[in-house]
Each structure stands twice: as structure tokens, then as C-alpha cells.
Amino acid sequence: MSQTARLRRAFRTDSGKGLTLVAPPFIYALVMLAAPLGTILLFSFWTQDFLTIDRTFTLDNYREALSDPLYSELLFRSLRIAGAVTVVTVLLAFPIAYFVSFHVRPDRKSLWLFLITIPFWTSYLIRVFLWRVILAFDGPVNGTLMGLGIIDEPLSWILYNANAVIITLAHAFAPFAILPIFVSLEKIDRSLLEAARDLGESRVATFFRVTLPLAMPGVLAAILIVFIPTIGDYVTPRLVGGSGGTMIANMIQTQFMRLNNAPMGATLAVIAMLSVTVISLLLVFVTRRWTRGR
């Protein structure tokens, strides 16, 4: 039997058909994801010599990135902002998802989900600009508060700082948190809740002992979906963050585009990715331990 005939026979099997289906997306992921990540990793071990790249292997970039207080401050600030955005977003998203899942009639749930996705109708950049207008010193928030006599002068802590970044990002990522939580709540067998109530549990105890543990996969998904991309956001900090809201992604963009130091930008990107990976794995581990302990 020739080699061609053997290949044809192999591809006719179930495993061969499965390989044929998996191969295109695997190659696509390899080219579009693995190759760029590998390139960034390589760049982090090189150095920039004016307009040329010195490909001599070195750890100087990592030594500088880990010893320079500016980079450390930006990284920790990014983690704090991303953590605050995640907490605010998930805490606000859970009641909405819970209401839609448990208190909205089944024939109207699709309408509510449709309304939740309305923010996606406009560009992300436009939404950021709108929040800058809303939070401005002469914007609707300060104007309303001053008109009601609650404040005497515009609030200075709601724009061009970390607070503005948290508010804007929490709004931007709210639908991403609501949807996975809603899916997890929809999968909960309602008879389990009825059984808990029949056994004498209160509504609050039933929520914390039955509903919340069963919804944790969706909550964890929401946390990861919000936390991971927030670290890499540089548009929102640039437009509404000011000097107090600058994040590590802004420094990475500066290293690549303005300072012409791609190796240092790649190093900061690798450190940020490793930090996010470690924190995400810890969240997954803690959540699984807590869920199994319940």
C-alpha cells in the first residue's frame, strides 16, 4: 500500500476526521497567538541599541524592570485598579443576573439580555469619552450635585485619577460579568432551593449555602473575564486616568511607540502576563477549594 493510500485511509477514520476538524483552528491559534507570544518572550531577552536590536541573550531587562520603583509602582497600581474593577463589576453584576434569572418571566429573559448588551452598540472609545464628559468638573454629575446643594464646588476625585478608571472600566465590562453569572444561575436546579426551604433554611441561608456555591463557576468566569483584560487596558487610563491612573499597559505602549525600546516593553508585558497568570490560578484554586468545602 502506498503512502498516499495510507494517509487517505487514516483520514477516513474517526480520529482522522477529528484531526481534520481540529487542525485549522489549532493552526490559526498557533499562528495568531503562540507565535506573537513567543516573539514577545524572545524580545524580552534582547536589548535595544538605538535603532537596532541586539539579540545577545541577557536578563538585564528583567533586572531593571524588577528593581526600578517606577515599573513596580505601575504594576501594583494596575493590579489594584484591576482588582477594584473586578470587585465592583461582579458585585453589581450578580444582583442583575440574579434578578433576571429568578424574577423575570421566561418569555422576557431574552429581552432583558438584549437590553444588557446595548452598551456594545457603541464603540468602546466613544463610551470612554462619554464617561469623561459625565465625570468632568462641569459635567452632569458635578452640575447635579451642585444644583441640589449637596456640594459647593466640583468634586476633584472623580476624574483624572484611579477612581475614574475604575468607574469607566466597571461600566465597560459589566455585560461580560452579567452573562456568565446568569448562565450559571440558570443551570441551578430550582428543586434544590425548594428542598432547602422545606428543611427549614431561610432565604438568606439558602442563598449562601446553595445558590452561591452552585453559581461560583459563573462568578469565577466573570472575575477572570473582567480581571485579565483590565490589566492590559491602556485607552481608559490614558483618557480619564491622568497621572494617578496610569497603568502598566500605558508604560508598555510608551516603551514600544515613543521610547523605541521594544525589549523593555516586551519585558514589562511578560511580567504583567505572569502576574495575571499567577493571580488567576490562585483564584481558581481558592474557588475550587471553597466550593468543594461547601
Rosetta silent file (secondary structure, phi, psi, omega in degrees, C-alpha in Angstrom):
SEQUENCE: MSQTARLRRAFRTDSGKGLTLVAPPFIYALVMLAAPLGTILLFSFWTQDFLTIDRTFTLDNYREALSDPLYSELLFRSLRIAGAVTVVTVLLAFPIAYFVSFHVRPDRKSLWLFLITIPFWTSYLIRVFLWRVILAFDGPVNGTLMGLGIIDEPLSWILYNANAVIITLAHAFAPFAILPIFVSLEKIDRSLLEAARDLGESRVATFFRVTLPLAMPGVLAAILIVFIPTIGDYVTPRLVGGSGGTMIANMIQTQFMRLNNAPMGATLAVIAMLSVTVISLLLVFVTRRWTRGR
SCORE:     score description
SCORE:     0.000 S_00000001
   1 L     0.000  132.408 -178.179    0.000    0.000    0.000 S_00000001
   2 L   -72.904  165.081  179.504    1.384    3.404   -0.989 S_00000001
   3 H   -65.242  -37.028  179.105    1.938    6.230    1.461 S_00000001
   4 H   -63.897  -42.564  179.603   -0.835    8.293   -0.136 S_00000001
   5 H   -64.894  -37.589  178.396   -3.325    5.465    0.241 S_00000001
   6 H   -64.975  -39.826  178.880   -2.381    5.043    3.880 S_00000001
   7 H   -65.116  -42.705  178.367   -2.949    8.742    4.525 S_00000001
   8 H   -61.850  -41.398  179.953   -6.346    8.624    2.828 S_00000001
   9 H   -67.294  -37.368  179.855   -7.325    5.597    4.877 S_00000001
  10 H   -66.211  -39.074 -178.699   -6.134    7.281    8.091 S_00000001
  11 H   -73.933  -14.062  177.690   -8.161   10.410    7.405 S_00000001
  12 H   -83.242  -14.282  178.224  -11.305    8.319    6.868 S_00000001
  13 L   -75.681  167.867  179.942  -11.210    7.044   10.438 S_00000001
  14 H   -62.591  -42.535  178.954  -12.943    8.828   13.304 S_00000001
  15 H   -65.093  -37.862  178.520   -9.644   10.055   14.725 S_00000001
  16 H   -66.247  -40.861  177.168   -8.570   11.258   11.299 S_00000001
  17 H   -65.070  -39.392  177.618  -11.810   13.168   10.798 S_00000001
  18 H   -64.107  -40.643  177.670  -11.448   14.698   14.234 S_00000001
  19 H   -63.068  -38.406  178.648   -7.883   15.727   13.429 S_00000001
  20 H   -63.693  -37.721  179.509   -9.079   17.315   10.203 S_00000001
  21 H   -73.289  -34.750 -175.878  -11.643   19.378   12.092 S_00000001
  22 H   -81.730  -28.581 -173.184   -9.233   20.429   14.836 S_00000001
  23 H   -57.193  -49.232 -177.859   -6.270   21.225   12.601 S_00000001
  24 H   -59.299  -50.544  178.232   -7.472   24.575   11.117 S_00000001
  25 H   -65.804  -30.538  177.894   -8.324   26.272   14.448 S_00000001
  26 H   -66.231  -44.591  178.077   -5.183   24.801   16.004 S_00000001
  27 H   -64.100  -40.819  178.703   -3.010   26.223   13.249 S_00000001
  28 H   -61.047  -46.075  179.035   -4.846   29.540   13.489 S_00000001
  29 H   -64.187  -37.320 -179.882   -4.281   29.700   17.252 S_00000001
  30 H   -65.193  -42.554 -177.416   -0.650   28.733   16.788 S_00000001
  31 H   -75.524  -42.798 -172.893   -0.028   31.453   14.218 S_00000001
  32 H   -88.034  -20.706 -177.459   -2.139   34.213   15.762 S_00000001
  33 H  -116.208  -56.336 -175.282   -1.495   33.553   19.475 S_00000001
  34 H   -65.968  -42.712 -178.596    1.515   31.360   20.143 S_00000001
  35 H   -62.876  -47.863  176.751    3.797   32.997   17.576 S_00000001
  36 H   -62.104  -39.921  178.313    3.254   36.581   18.842 S_00000001
  37 H   -64.145  -40.879  176.752    3.664   35.472   22.460 S_00000001
  38 H   -63.243  -37.807  178.012    6.859   33.643   21.568 S_00000001
  39 H   -65.381  -43.578  177.785    8.139   36.740   19.780 S_00000001
  40 H   -61.367  -41.328  179.510    7.402   38.935   22.794 S_00000001
  41 H   -63.298  -41.948  177.876    9.209   36.448   25.038 S_00000001
  42 H   -63.406  -44.167 -179.461   12.262   36.484   22.775 S_00000001
  43 H   -59.226  -32.858 -176.872   12.322   40.276   22.650 S_00000001
  44 H   -66.886  -19.126  178.827   12.361   40.417   26.446 S_00000001
  45 L   -99.022    5.288  176.703   15.775   38.743   26.473 S_00000001
  46 L  -107.066  177.243  178.002   17.265   41.136   23.921 S_00000001
  47 E  -131.596  157.600 -179.615   18.320   44.771   24.186 S_00000001
  48 E   -98.665  124.710  176.864   17.744   47.874   22.097 S_00000001
  49 E  -114.377   85.165 -175.248   20.832   49.519   20.594 S_00000001
  50 L    57.876 -106.857 -178.154   19.411   52.761   19.212 S_00000001
  51 L   -98.054   -0.799 -178.660   17.640   51.620   16.023 S_00000001
  52 E  -116.641  157.587  178.840   18.879   48.032   16.034 S_00000001
  53 E  -101.500  123.334  174.685   18.098   45.042   18.231 S_00000001
  54 E   -86.959  111.159 -174.047   20.986   43.349   19.992 S_00000001
  55 L   -86.701   17.152  175.287   19.998   39.673   20.033 S_00000001
  56 L   -71.883  129.197 -178.031   22.526   38.712   22.682 S_00000001
  57 L   -64.721  128.512  179.824   20.738   36.797   25.443 S_00000001
  58 L  -154.576  155.005  176.435   20.589   38.855   28.644 S_00000001
  59 L  -107.075   12.907 -176.957   18.497   39.278   31.786 S_00000001
  60 H   -60.970  -36.908  179.929   19.270   42.983   32.141 S_00000001
  61 H   -62.219  -41.915 -179.899   15.743   43.988   31.148 S_00000001
  62 H   -69.000  -37.363  177.739   14.238   41.863   33.902 S_00000001
  63 H   -62.863  -44.404  179.688   16.734   43.186   36.456 S_00000001
  64 H   -66.406  -42.256 -177.590   15.867   46.759   35.530 S_00000001
  65 H   -65.425  -36.943 -177.658   12.124   46.110   35.439 S_00000001
  66 H   -83.876  -18.903 -178.606   12.115   44.429   38.863 S_00000001
  67 H   -99.414  -22.954 -178.565   14.448   46.953   40.513 S_00000001
  68 L   -75.710  122.199 -178.571   13.054   50.200   39.095 S_00000001
  69 H   -64.400  -26.598  179.639   10.433   51.578   41.528 S_00000001
  70 H   -63.958  -47.357 -179.738    8.510   53.224   38.682 S_00000001
  71 H   -65.734  -39.945  179.185    7.753   49.911   36.979 S_00000001
  72 H   -63.992  -42.865  179.454    6.899   48.240   40.279 S_00000001
  73 H   -63.056  -42.307  179.196    4.536   51.054   41.232 S_00000001
  74 H   -64.887  -39.589  179.800    2.775   50.909   37.858 S_00000001
  75 H   -66.364  -46.819 -179.686    2.390   47.130   38.080 S_00000001
  76 H   -67.255  -35.822  175.928    0.991   47.178   41.629 S_00000001
  77 H   -64.348  -40.350  178.701   -1.279   50.090   40.750 S_00000001
  78 H   -63.151  -41.642  178.854   -2.560   48.142   37.751 S_00000001
  79 H   -66.102  -38.986  178.375   -3.263   45.124   39.940 S_00000001
  80 H   -65.668  -45.508 -179.866   -5.063   47.296   42.492 S_00000001
  81 H   -64.697  -44.875  179.172   -7.183   49.007   39.857 S_00000001
  82 H   -62.553  -39.778  177.069   -7.959   45.728   38.099 S_00000001
  83 H   -64.441  -42.293  178.818   -8.888   44.136   41.415 S_00000001
  84 H   -65.312  -41.954  177.950  -11.142   47.066   42.339 S_00000001
  85 H   -61.215  -42.851 -179.401  -12.793   47.000   38.913 S_00000001
  86 H   -63.578  -46.057 -179.542  -13.380   43.257   39.241 S_00000001
  87 H   -62.776  -48.237 -178.996  -14.903   43.530   42.715 S_00000001
  88 H   -62.627  -44.622 -176.602  -17.170   46.447   41.774 S_00000001
  89 H   -64.947  -46.982 -177.657  -18.246   44.874   38.496 S_00000001
  90 H   -67.814  -40.235  179.225  -19.035   41.436   39.914 S_00000001
  91 H   -64.900  -33.956  177.508  -20.842   42.837   42.956 S_00000001
  92 H   -81.754  -28.893 -176.798  -23.038   44.974   40.715 S_00000001
  93 H   -77.647  -34.119 -175.650  -23.473   42.273   38.077 S_00000001
  94 H   -61.514  -48.382  178.831  -24.598   39.490   40.422 S_00000001
  95 H   -60.087  -36.882  179.029  -27.864   41.141   41.589 S_00000001
  96 H   -65.070  -48.138  179.371  -28.786   41.952   37.986 S_00000001
  97 H   -62.258  -39.674  179.535  -28.099   38.393   36.827 S_00000001
  98 H   -64.166  -43.369 -179.637  -29.949   37.016   39.870 S_00000001
  99 H   -62.948  -45.939 -178.812  -32.976   39.217   39.191 S_00000001
 100 H   -64.616  -38.883 -176.075  -33.157   38.236   35.524 S_00000001
 101 H   -74.386  -40.534 -171.144  -32.730   34.539   36.308 S_00000001
 102 H  -104.014  -20.398 -172.129  -35.110   34.218   39.275 S_00000001
 103 H  -122.124   -4.507  177.594  -37.611   37.057   38.988 S_00000001
 104 L  -100.408  137.429  179.344  -38.115   37.710   35.260 S_00000001
 105 L   -60.583  143.175 -176.973  -40.633   35.636   33.356 S_00000001
 106 H   -53.620  -35.945 -177.543  -39.000   33.108   30.989 S_00000001
 107 H   -75.555   -7.850  179.553  -40.546   34.727   27.909 S_00000001
 108 H  -112.602   -0.929 -179.015  -38.974   38.097   28.813 S_00000001
 109 H   -65.120  -38.963  179.060  -35.464   36.969   29.752 S_00000001
 110 H   -62.071  -36.159  177.642  -34.232   37.292   26.185 S_00000001
 111 H   -64.982  -42.472  178.610  -35.428   40.910   26.138 S_00000001
 112 H   -63.890  -42.409  177.555  -33.512   41.667   29.331 S_00000001
 113 H   -63.679  -36.723  176.622  -30.362   40.066   27.938 S_00000001
 114 H   -62.946  -42.131  179.118  -30.834   42.101   24.790 S_00000001
 115 H   -67.017  -34.304  179.373  -31.031   45.299   26.850 S_00000001
 116 H   -64.102  -31.464 -178.258  -27.907   44.327   28.783 S_00000001
 117 L   -85.732    2.688 -179.422  -25.934   44.168   25.534 S_00000001
 118 H   -56.923  -39.339  178.678  -26.980   47.689   24.446 S_00000001
 119 H   -55.496  -25.940  179.524  -23.615   49.219   25.527 S_00000001
 120 H   -72.380   -8.317 -179.450  -21.961   47.097   22.827 S_00000001
 121 H   -70.291  -24.530 -179.165  -23.870   49.053   20.208 S_00000001
 122 L  -109.253  160.715  179.955  -21.424   51.926   20.519 S_00000001
 123 L   -65.113  145.624  176.924  -17.661   51.986   20.224 S_00000001
 124 H   -59.478  -39.109 -179.954  -15.628   51.357   23.360 S_00000001
 125 H   -64.226  -39.692  178.762  -13.731   54.578   22.672 S_00000001
 126 H   -64.427  -40.273  179.274  -16.958   56.578   22.472 S_00000001
 127 H   -63.299  -38.333  177.905  -18.111   55.161   25.814 S_00000001
 128 H   -65.301  -43.775  177.676  -14.844   56.224   27.444 S_00000001
 129 H   -61.668  -38.218  178.664  -15.198   59.730   26.029 S_00000001
 130 H   -63.780  -39.608  178.035  -18.773   59.871   27.316 S_00000001
 131 H   -67.561  -32.772  176.351  -17.635   58.973   30.812 S_00000001
 132 H   -65.146  -36.389  176.203  -15.025   61.708   30.621 S_00000001
 133 H   -69.089  -43.433 -177.956  -17.818   64.164   29.822 S_00000001
 134 H   -63.656  -40.077 -175.687  -20.061   62.787   32.588 S_00000001
 135 L   -90.943    2.197 -177.277  -17.322   62.961   35.234 S_00000001
 136 L   -63.761  161.702 -179.587  -15.913   66.315   34.128 S_00000001
 137 L   -59.301  -35.153  178.354  -15.734   69.248   36.514 S_00000001
 138 L  -105.990   23.835 -177.332  -18.576   70.913   34.598 S_00000001
 139 L   -86.345 -177.603 -176.884  -20.297   67.631   33.735 S_00000001
 140 H   -60.932  -37.450 -177.331  -23.713   66.270   34.742 S_00000001
 141 H   -64.647  -55.272 -179.791  -22.536   64.667   37.996 S_00000001
 142 H   -65.334  -37.866  179.484  -20.959   67.784   39.475 S_00000001
 143 H   -63.474  -41.517  179.440  -23.656   70.008   37.988 S_00000001
 144 H   -67.263  -45.817 -179.373  -26.455   67.969   39.547 S_00000001
 145 H   -63.840  -38.938  178.414  -24.799   67.746   42.957 S_00000001
 146 H   -71.173  -36.643  178.147  -24.074   71.462   42.994 S_00000001
 147 H   -65.471  -32.475  178.401  -27.602   72.259   41.797 S_00000001
 148 L   -83.251   -5.495  179.854  -29.055   70.206   44.665 S_00000001
 149 L    79.159   12.251 -179.028  -26.791   71.974   47.130 S_00000001
 150 L   -73.480  -36.999  178.350  -25.038   68.758   48.163 S_00000001
 151 L  -127.016  156.131  179.758  -21.594   70.141   47.274 S_00000001
 152 L   -97.828  -22.755  179.958  -20.276   73.704   46.992 S_00000001
 153 L  -142.589  156.969 -176.690  -17.560   73.039   44.412 S_00000001
 154 L   -57.689  143.512  176.727  -16.931   70.355   41.778 S_00000001
 155 L   -70.760  132.415 -177.789  -15.577   67.038   43.023 S_00000001
 156 L   -98.829   -4.861 -174.213  -11.944   66.633   42.066 S_00000001
 157 L  -102.585    9.205 -179.162  -11.627   62.930   42.837 S_00000001
 158 L  -107.001    1.595  179.152  -13.943   61.530   40.151 S_00000001
 159 L  -145.901  146.832  179.779  -11.859   62.385   37.080 S_00000001
 160 L    60.692   45.732  173.662   -8.222   62.057   36.009 S_00000001
 161 L  -160.565 -175.076 -177.438   -7.342   59.547   38.704 S_00000001
 162 H   -64.773  -31.061  179.840   -7.752   55.875   39.536 S_00000001
 163 H   -61.565  -41.935  178.731  -11.377   56.375   40.581 S_00000001
 164 H   -64.043  -37.961  178.136  -12.347   57.486   37.084 S_00000001
 165 H   -64.046  -42.750 -179.334  -10.596   54.447   35.611 S_00000001
 166 H   -64.447  -44.911 -179.610  -12.477   52.105   37.968 S_00000001
 167 H   -62.241  -46.853 -176.993  -15.850   53.677   37.192 S_00000001
 168 H   -66.168  -45.367 -178.956  -15.315   53.617   33.431 S_00000001
 169 H   -69.346  -35.215  178.020  -13.955   50.079   33.275 S_00000001
 170 H   -62.555  -38.710  176.648  -16.650   48.742   35.612 S_00000001
 171 H   -69.369  -41.117 -176.748  -19.292   50.043   33.224 S_00000001
 172 H   -64.944  -36.523 -175.197  -17.455   48.760   30.157 S_00000001
 173 L   -99.246    4.349 -178.825  -17.074   45.204   31.472 S_00000001
 174 H   -57.349  -47.109  179.271  -20.445   44.907   33.224 S_00000001
 175 H   -61.421  -33.334  179.040  -22.110   42.844   30.442 S_00000001
 176 H   -65.914  -26.690  178.552  -19.144   40.449   30.423 S_00000001
 177 H   -87.551  -35.013 -176.798  -19.762   39.767   34.119 S_00000001
 178 H   -67.041  -45.035 -172.112  -23.552   39.592   33.982 S_00000001
 179 H   -63.630  -49.759  179.432  -23.830   36.983   31.228 S_00000001
 180 H   -65.593  -33.892  176.811  -21.680   34.149   32.703 S_00000001
 181 H   -66.457  -41.319  178.263  -23.259   34.615   36.135 S_00000001
 182 H   -60.895  -41.771 -179.911  -26.708   34.488   34.561 S_00000001
 183 H   -62.598  -42.289  178.839  -25.838   31.250   32.746 S_00000001
 184 H   -65.758  -39.696  178.662  -24.693   29.617   35.997 S_00000001
 185 H   -66.705  -34.626  178.987  -27.825   30.737   37.820 S_00000001
 186 H   -67.506  -27.802 -178.456  -30.000   29.365   35.039 S_00000001
 187 H   -79.812  -10.936 -178.216  -28.387   25.940   35.410 S_00000001
 188 L   -70.701  129.281  177.218  -29.307   25.671   39.098 S_00000001
 189 L   -71.312  116.570 -177.024  -31.999   23.097   39.726 S_00000001
 190 H   -63.525  -23.268  178.801  -34.826   25.015   41.424 S_00000001
 191 H   -65.866  -27.433  176.538  -35.879   21.864   43.291 S_00000001
 192 H   -65.666  -39.002  177.918  -32.666   22.124   45.337 S_00000001
 193 H   -67.539  -39.961  178.052  -33.725   25.549   46.571 S_00000001
 194 H   -65.144  -37.462  178.516  -37.183   24.248   47.407 S_00000001
 195 H   -64.797  -40.362  178.661  -35.650   21.336   49.301 S_00000001
 196 H   -63.647  -40.217  178.273  -33.516   23.717   51.348 S_00000001
 197 H   -67.330  -37.723  179.313  -36.562   25.805   52.213 S_00000001
 198 H   -65.907  -27.767  179.227  -38.537   22.666   53.156 S_00000001
 199 L   -83.748    3.662  174.106  -35.723   21.712   55.534 S_00000001
 200 L    99.743    5.793  179.287  -36.165   24.982   57.386 S_00000001
 201 L   -75.156  143.772  175.134  -33.460   27.145   55.819 S_00000001
 202 L   -77.493  171.753  179.085  -34.177   30.845   55.483 S_00000001
 203 H   -63.763  -39.768 -179.919  -33.876   32.636   52.154 S_00000001
 204 H   -66.239  -45.525  179.123  -30.560   34.153   53.161 S_00000001
 205 H   -64.723  -38.703  177.794  -29.139   30.817   54.337 S_00000001
 206 H   -62.554  -39.429  179.321  -30.394   29.097   51.173 S_00000001
 207 H   -63.102  -48.670 -174.725  -28.664   31.716   49.056 S_00000001
 208 H   -76.977  -25.755 -176.866  -25.289   31.378   50.785 S_00000001
 209 H   -99.227  -18.363 -177.905  -25.387   27.588   51.218 S_00000001
 210 H  -123.755  -59.213 -172.957  -26.995   26.528   47.934 S_00000001
 211 H   -64.368  -52.378 -175.842  -27.354   29.271   45.330 S_00000001
 212 H   -62.461  -46.222  177.585  -23.981   30.970   45.675 S_00000001
 213 H   -60.779  -38.496  179.625  -21.846   27.784   45.687 S_00000001
 214 H   -71.530  -23.736  179.675  -23.668   26.466   42.613 S_00000001
 215 H   -90.799   -2.566 -175.188  -23.228   29.825   40.873 S_00000001
 216 H   -61.562  -34.418  175.349  -19.496   30.054   41.630 S_00000001
 217 H   -57.132  -40.709  177.241  -18.375   28.736   38.203 S_00000001
 218 H   -69.768  -38.239  177.925  -20.124   31.696   36.609 S_00000001
 219 H   -64.449  -43.657  178.476  -18.784   34.094   39.233 S_00000001
 220 H   -62.679  -42.697  177.478  -15.257   32.792   38.688 S_00000001
 221 H   -60.653  -41.940  178.370  -15.662   33.146   34.929 S_00000001
 222 H   -63.089  -41.918  179.337  -16.871   36.717   35.414 S_00000001
 223 H   -60.638  -46.729 -178.909  -13.907   37.511   37.653 S_00000001
 224 H   -68.406  -39.874 -178.930  -11.402   36.194   35.115 S_00000001
 225 H   -64.030  -33.874 -179.841  -13.161   37.799   32.159 S_00000001
 226 H   -85.099  -44.637 -172.797  -13.041   41.192   33.872 S_00000001
 227 H   -67.340  -45.840 -172.812   -9.691   40.978   35.669 S_00000001
 228 H   -63.778  -52.250 -179.100   -7.475   39.695   32.856 S_00000001
 229 H   -71.536  -22.525 -179.706   -8.261   42.275   30.132 S_00000001
 230 H   -63.790  -36.400  178.886   -8.420   45.127   32.648 S_00000001
 231 H   -59.540  -37.703 -175.419   -4.710   44.756   33.354 S_00000001
 232 L   -91.540    6.053 -179.813   -3.931   45.306   29.674 S_00000001
 233 L   -77.854  131.877  177.206   -6.231   48.281   29.128 S_00000001
 234 L  -127.161  -12.621  178.825   -4.415   51.484   28.212 S_00000001
 235 H   -70.564  -50.937 -178.769   -7.105   53.530   26.446 S_00000001
 236 H   -62.047  -48.232  176.668   -9.192   54.235   29.552 S_00000001
 237 H   -59.986  -33.763 -179.494   -6.241   55.194   31.801 S_00000001
 238 H   -68.502  -37.528 -173.603   -4.942   57.431   29.036 S_00000001
 239 H   -90.097  -34.658 -176.084   -8.231   59.299   28.567 S_00000001
 240 H  -123.710   -5.291 -173.317   -9.678   59.506   32.083 S_00000001
 241 H   -85.912  -31.855 -174.899   -6.902   58.339   34.403 S_00000001
 242 L    64.973 -163.412 -179.269   -4.457   61.213   34.376 S_00000001
 243 H   -69.371  -29.811 -178.880   -1.137   60.756   36.135 S_00000001
 244 H   -81.545   -9.919 -179.902   -2.759   58.985   39.078 S_00000001
 245 H  -114.325   10.938  178.657   -4.500   56.432   36.886 S_00000001
 246 L   -66.369  137.181 -177.459   -1.644   55.431   34.606 S_00000001
 247 L  -118.832  175.980 -174.873   -1.258   51.659   34.377 S_00000001
 248 H   -63.914  -30.967  179.391    1.423   49.241   33.255 S_00000001
 249 H   -64.695  -32.922  176.751   -0.105   48.957   29.775 S_00000001
 250 H   -65.804  -38.176  177.098    0.499   52.680   29.243 S_00000001
 251 H   -68.610  -37.832  177.316    4.165   52.199   30.051 S_00000001
 252 H   -62.468  -44.306  178.399    4.369   49.222   27.682 S_00000001
 253 H   -62.918  -38.026  178.583    2.839   51.337   24.911 S_00000001
 254 H   -66.179  -41.271  179.926    5.314   54.132   25.692 S_00000001
 255 H   -63.533  -40.722 -178.038    8.279   51.767   25.543 S_00000001
 256 H   -75.546  -45.698 -167.827    7.225   50.381   22.164 S_00000001
 257 H   -96.146  -31.572 -174.148    5.942   53.513   20.433 S_00000001
 258 L  -107.760  -43.868 -177.441    7.732   56.506   21.979 S_00000001
 259 L   -88.446   -6.745  179.142   10.960   55.373   23.590 S_00000001
 260 L    54.382   44.551  179.583   11.771   52.872   20.827 S_00000001
 261 L  -127.195   72.749 -177.587   12.684   50.251   23.420 S_00000001
 262 H   -60.460  -40.579  178.951   10.793   47.160   22.310 S_00000001
 263 H   -59.277  -40.702  178.753   12.780   44.734   24.536 S_00000001
 264 H   -69.473  -38.630  175.091   11.856   46.645   27.706 S_00000001
 265 H   -61.730  -40.727  177.825    8.242   46.873   26.577 S_00000001
 266 H   -65.548  -38.196  178.576    8.249   43.134   25.942 S_00000001
 267 H   -62.906  -45.421  178.281    9.769   42.526   29.375 S_00000001
 268 H   -63.754  -36.782  177.811    7.063   44.539   31.099 S_00000001
 269 H   -64.915  -41.857  179.639    4.432   42.681   29.076 S_00000001
 270 H   -65.413  -43.056  179.149    5.845   39.307   30.124 S_00000001
 271 H   -63.309  -41.655  178.412    5.974   40.329   33.784 S_00000001
 272 H   -63.717  -42.849  179.215    2.387   41.581   33.608 S_00000001
 273 H   -63.847  -41.347  178.462    1.231   38.335   31.952 S_00000001
 274 H   -64.474  -40.209  178.815    2.999   36.221   34.564 S_00000001
 275 H   -62.483  -44.567  179.402    1.450   38.257   37.375 S_00000001
 276 H   -64.903  -39.584 -179.802   -2.025   37.854   35.898 S_00000001
 277 H   -62.957  -46.115 -179.471   -1.455   34.129   35.361 S_00000001
 278 H   -62.712  -46.541 -179.291   -0.362   33.530   38.952 S_00000001
 279 H   -64.310  -41.015 -179.804   -3.269   35.522   40.403 S_00000001
 280 H   -64.096  -42.657  178.280   -5.785   33.816   38.100 S_00000001
 281 H   -64.344  -37.945  177.294   -4.535   30.351   39.057 S_00000001
 282 H   -64.669  -40.334  178.035   -4.756   31.263   42.741 S_00000001
 283 H   -62.737  -43.686  178.742   -8.334   32.453   42.249 S_00000001
 284 H   -62.531  -44.189 -178.566   -9.258   29.211   40.502 S_00000001
 285 H   -64.074  -47.093 -178.745   -7.598   27.130   43.236 S_00000001
 286 H   -64.255  -41.294 -179.764   -9.226   29.037   46.100 S_00000001
 287 H   -64.233  -42.135  179.054  -12.631   28.952   44.439 S_00000001
 288 H   -65.773  -41.434  178.563  -12.460   25.194   43.851 S_00000001
 289 H   -63.111  -42.673 -179.234  -11.360   24.550   47.433 S_00000001
 290 H   -66.910  -41.024 -179.584  -14.184   26.720   48.768 S_00000001
 291 H   -66.085  -43.761  179.450  -16.779   25.117   46.500 S_00000001
 292 H   -67.147  -32.304  178.507  -15.707   21.584   47.389 S_00000001
 293 H   -68.954  -22.370  178.129  -15.677   22.512   51.068 S_00000001
 294 L   -75.231    0.000    0.000  -19.310   23.528   50.814 S_00000001
